């Protein structure tokens, strides 16, 4: 598998070859890990694995390991674990969101039903646990703490902000738990199994948290400002479903006297196509977009600053380039 298009620009031919070879192994081990003697469970569990995806988390695991030994025996299994965990969470997310599509294919709950989708997600979590058992207690501990945060983030997203909570701060807290925690675990596990010194493991984990926030917030902006031909996504999907991402939250916070129509449109789901197009147009021109872009830039800059204590290697160049890529995606 080529690393081109997976989020990290190639900056060193030898590192690119190592990453591509390792990603090929990750891909084959992913399919091996989800095998089942039960036909329905086997097919349902392979469904999203075979649908592809950016493999962003395993790639970060591998780059982090490259600060030590990317070929160490626990590195690829750790990368498989984080991707299995991510895909498992998608099965559950799609049930909660009643989503019909995932990665350009029918979601598992749409193809089968909610019960099969939930159990398939549970099965993938179990498959990850099988691999973790061979990686040692520290890896199990990292995964368990990450899973705690994933569940907490999903719960807080479902419940919404409480009385007196700032909606923006609540949303950022949700993203930290629901998205950035697993990206932090990706860099931490990669560094741990690559034999990276303990102090640098912590540096890479902090980088993972920060770039994870920047990556998700950039996705929020792409949902509003992106063109489907470039991003591969249908613009305004979250907006149509009434999901209040950062641009919407800032539009509400920064509301001006002439924003009444926009506030009406973004008060909930938008079923009418013309109203959806109008909401997109108004939001794209709103100062809220600049506020959200500034947040992406801050998180990406924080991630870049975190890398300063790492040795100057092609792996660090790759992670620094990713900071630029994330910012570019949000523009």
N, C-alpha and C positions, 0 to 999 in steps of 0.2 A: 504494500500500500504506500502511495506517495504521500509525503507530508504536505505537499502543495495543496492549498485550499482547505487545510484543516485548522487554520488559525495562526500558525507560527510560520512566518516567512523563512525559507531556507537561507541560512547565513554561512554555513560551512558544509562543503560537500561530504566530508567524512561523517559529521554528525547527522546529516540528512540520510545517508545510507544506513547508519546504525538505527535511526528512528524508523525508517521505512521497513527494515528487516524485522525490528521488534514489533511494529504494528501489524505486520503480516502474521506473526506468531500470536499476538493478542487476538486477532480475528479468528484464527483457527481454534484457539483455546476457548474463546467465547462459545462457539458452536458446540464444542465438545462438552463444555460445562453444563449446558442446558438440555442435554439429551435425556430422554425419558422413555421408559418402556410403554407408557400410556400414550396412545396416538394423539388424543386430544390435547393432553398436557404438553406433549412434545411439540406439536405444531403451534399451539398458542404461545408457548414460551419462546420459540424461535421467531415468532411473528415480528416483533419489533427489533430483535437483534439483527435479523436479516434485512430489515428495512433501511439499515444504514445509520446515518447520523454523523456528526462531526468527529466523534471519538476525541473530543476536546479533553476530557478528564484523563483517559489513559495516556494521551500524548503528553500532558503535563507531568504525569507520573514518570514517564520515560525520560523527559528532559531533566527533571529533578534528579533522577538516578545518575544522569550523565555527569553530575558534579563529583561522582565517585566512580562506580563501575556499572554501566548500563547493562552489562552482560551477566551480572550476578544472578544467581538462580531464583531469588524471590521477586525480582523486578517485574517480569511479565505477569506472573500470577497476581501481584498487587494491582497492576494495571487492569487486569481482567475483573478483579473484585470491584474496583470503583465503577467500571462501566456496567457490570451486572447490577450494582446498587442503583445507579442512575436509571437504567432501563426499568428496573423493578418499580421505582417510584413513579415512572411515567404511566405504567398500567394503573396504578392507584389514582394518580392525578386525573386520568381520563375518565375514570368512573365518577369521581367527585365533580368534575366539570361537565359531565355528560358529553364529552367530545366525540365527534364522529370520525375525525381524521387525525393521524399522527404520522409524521415523516412522509407525508404524501400518500399514505395508505390508510385503509379503514382501521380505526382503532380496534383493539381487541374486544372492547365492550360492544362495539357496533357489529363486528364480525360474528362474535359469539354472544355473550351476554355479560352482565356485571359480575356474576358469580365466577365465571371462567376467568375474566380479566383479573379479579381480585386474587384468586387462587394462583394464577400465573405469576403475578407480581410476588406473592408470598413464596412461590417456588424459586424464583430467581434470587430472592433474599437468602433462601436456604442454600442455593448453589454457591452463592458468595461465601456463606459461612463454612461450607465444606472446604473451600480453598483457604480461607482464613485459618482454619484449624492447623494447617501445615506451615503457616507463616509465623506462628508464635503468639504468645499472650499479649505482647505489646501491640501487635497489629489487630488482634481481636478487641483490645481496649479502645484503640483509635476508632475502629468501625462502630463499636457499641456507642461511644460518645457522639459520633457523627449521626448515627441513626436516631439517638435521642433528640438531637437538634433538628433533624429532618421532620420528625413527627411534631415537635413543638412548633416549628415554623408553619407547617401545614395547618395545625390547629389554630394558631393565632391568625392566619390568613382567613380561615373559615369563620372565626368569631368576629373578626374586624376589630378596630380600635375601640377601647372602652371609653366611658365618660371621662373627659379631661385629658385623654391621650391625644397627642399631636398626630394627625393621620400620616404625615410624611415620615416622622420618626418611627411610627408603628410599621409602616411599609418597609423602611430600610431594615428594621429589626427582623421582619419576616424574611426578607431576601438573605440576610446574613445567615439565618438558620436553615432556610429551605434550599438555598442555592450555593452560597459561598462556603458553607461548612463542608460539603462534599468535595469542592475544588481544593479547599485547604487540605482535606484528608488525602487527596490525590498527590499533591506535592510532598506532603509529610511522609506518606508511605513509600513513594519513589525514592526520596532521599534516605529514608531509614534502610531500605533494602539494597540501595546502591552503596551502602557503607559510608555515607557522608558523615563527617564529624557532627556530634550532637548539637553544637551551637549553630551550625549551618542548617541543620534540619529545621530548627526553630525559625531561622530566617526564611527558608523556603516555604514553611507553613504560613508565615505572616504574609508573604507574597501571594500565596494561593488564595487566602481570604480576600485580599484587596483586589486582585485581578478578577476574582469571582464576582465581586460586587460591580466592578466596572463592566464586566462582560454582560451581566444580566441587565444593568441599567441601559447599556447600549442597545440591547434587544428591545427594551421599552421604547426607545427612540425610533428604532427601525420599524416598529409596528405602526408608528404614526408617519414618519418621514420617508420610509423606504419605498422603493419601487420594486414590484414583484419580479421584474425581469432581472434585477440586480441581486436582491436579497433572497429570492426563491420563496418568499412568503407573501401571502395575501395581505396588503396593507390594511391596518385598522381592525385586525381580528379581535384583539382584546377590547378595543373600543366598541365594536359591534356587540360583544358579549357582556358589556357593562363592567369589565374588569378595570378598576381604577389603578392604573400604573402611574409612575412618577409624573409624566407630563400632565395627566388629568388632575392629579393631586395638586400640582403647582398651579394649574389653571384655576382651580377652586380657591387656592390661597391668595393668588394675585388678581382675583376677579376685579375688573374695572366696570364702570357704569354701563358701558356698551357691550358687555359680555353676557347679557341676559340670555340671548339665544343659545350661545355656546353652553352655558351652564344648564340650560333646559335639555339640550341634546345629550350631554354627558352625565345626566342624572341617573341613568340606568341603561339597560340593553337597548340597542337601536335595530329595529327590524326592517324599517323602510330604507331601501337603497339610496334614495335621494337624500334623506336625512343623514344617512351615514356619510355620504360624500360631502355634504355640507359641514358636518362635524369635523371631518378630516381637514378640510380646507381652513376652517376657522382655527383649529388647534395648531396646524402647521404654521400659521402666521402669528401665533400668540407668544408673548415673552416667556411663557412657561417652558417652551422648547429650549430657549437659551439657558434657563435655570437648570433644566435637566441635563443639558450638555455640559454645563459647568461641573455638575456633580460627577459625571463620567470622567471628565478630565482630572478632577481632584483624586478620585480613586485610582486612576491609572498612574498619576504622578506619585501618589503614595506607594503604589506597587513598585514603580521604578526606583524610588528612593530606597526602598527596603533592600534592593539588590546590591546597593553600593558596597556592602561588607562582604560580598561573595567574590571569589577569585575571578579575574578577568579571563574567561574561557568562552569558547563558542556556545556553550549552554547558556551562559549569562547573556551573551549577545542575542540569543534566540528569545529569551524571556523579556529582554528589553524591547526587542522588536514587536513582541506581542502587545506591549503597552501601546505602541503606536498604532497597531492594527485595530485594537479595540476602540481607540479614539476615532480613527478613520471610519469604522463601521457606523459610528453614531452620527456622522456628519451628513 
